[in-house]
């Protein structure tokens, strides 16, 4: 009995970080659903929630990799502004096709990522300084490119990236069948992947949950996902930006968990000296981290500018803080080496639900900033406390 109890306590301790933040997310959603009389979970509001905060979640994916690697990037908000400005100059001012504007924005993001990665990886300047300089540099370039004025409107096709929907492809009476089908396939894929992971753990004699617990988890998650799908299906259908976000989440979850690059990022953030002794090409990995961040910032810039249908000199202001907060709230460690893509997504959703819920309640921006700041402080404080407790137990 004592051994079983010890195993249960160990499992709880190992999953406290991710499980705790998921439980906190559920509580926050329930709280604001009650306070807003259900308006938070209405089909229209859930659709708007996806459109309004998708670009923050995209930034959080790249920021998570940067933070796990032991760095920080303060420039992503300015990169969002500059890439959106380049897309606007290309399509609106020069009259190029919409896809040329997207390619120009991505090329700009990659160039910025390579620039910052060079200074961090090969010159050895701390990322905090490089990206602080980048925040000023790229904001200034945005003002220069736009001549300190907004530029709009974008071509209709470009605008579909951030505010378009797939609706009516398979029909449906009062709901969109295609949306339900896509989410249904996603749930089946999640269940299949979970079963394969469980089988692999059993093969290597690792502890797994019982079959009833496994299926209960799949059923609960599937029910929540399909409920969310129904809300979207009865509103405007499947947002295109949600497809983009889902593809990025799946791709980067695979990269961080199963690729050599992902393992090296965790190794560098966890113990730099040990990574170097193990033969990890630290400079190359650090360079690729920032190259990737530039790419994802450009995607966020495209999504944000297409949704707002304008390129603005002040676009992306404070986005870097939202992305950083999402990672830390989602369980990333301030010292690097710890953090997951799903955790960062939950952290970002917590920020999104709080912002959206407080806006529905009519709470002013100053109070919203105070609440966000306190939540971030508590999340980091919990991380430090949890580490000290783990260290004391190990000692």
PyMOL commands that set and color helices and strands:
alter all, ss='L'
color gray80, all
select helices_A, chain A and resi 2-14+16-35+39-41+43-68+76-93+98-123+127-146+156-163+177-203+211-233+240-258+260-270+272-277+282-308+319-329+341-360+365-394
alter helices_A, ss='H'
color red, helices_A
select strands_A, chain A and resi 165-166+238-239
alter strands_A, ss='S'
color yellow, strands_A
deselect
rebuild
show_as cartoon
